[in-house]
């Protein structure tokens, strides 16, 4: 087995002609900045969530098997260079993009913080160090996908979001948004990469209220802490000055909360014990 590359969260290994091994780590990143501290049990939760969602969703995917607490085996495929984001609520970067006019929403959209959108919004991005939002016209101009592929990816992504939102709802959660990746396998588009709380926002239904920052059971906890303490702006300023952003030390209570909420989300959504 040959080591291939190390990503923000997982390490990839070449197993054979047809398969790869994903090894999930406890590493964490936010706003495209990697942190030196680990989040205990994060890799284990992400690995088990990937297994759960790939087996649960009614969609073709590249999952083969879970090999250990932190490793899954997947089929090799040619990844599509577009991340498929689906948004169900007015939250996150959607707010700033709507405010600056870079994205248009239907006239009847409720633009109160955390309001539910009239219907799920397909809002893809490029796959790069700093993802750039694209619409259908831009995606075709950049040769990320063909028109036929874009239409299929939009429908499939929204279908997956709806499936996952229903499962989350039954477990007492709201799935606010979701990021998916797809690839080509044997000439067909299939779901790839992994799915877990690093790829979506998950809110508990019992504390949800429109107009406020939501309690999160995903890595939004870290993003919120960074924003509240001025680090998000610091990262942007450092990048504008041509510097690599410096990651601060994450407080121990934030690390503890992330671990606890990742585990709670897994056990409530799946009905399984980690």
Secondary structure, DSSP 8 states (H G I E B T S, - for coil): -EEEEE-SSEEEEE-SSSEEEEEE-S--EETTEE-SS--TTHHHHHHHHHHHHHHHSSS-B-EEEE-SSSEEEEE--EE-SEEEEEEEES-THHHHHHHTTSS---TT---STT-EEEEEEE--EE-SSS--B--HHHHHHTTSS-HHHHHHHHHHHHHHHHHHHHHHHHTTEEEEEEEEEEEEETTEEEEES--STTSEEEEEGGG--TTS---BSSTHHHHHHHHHTTHHHHHHHHHHTT---------HHHHHHHHHHHHHHHHHHHS---
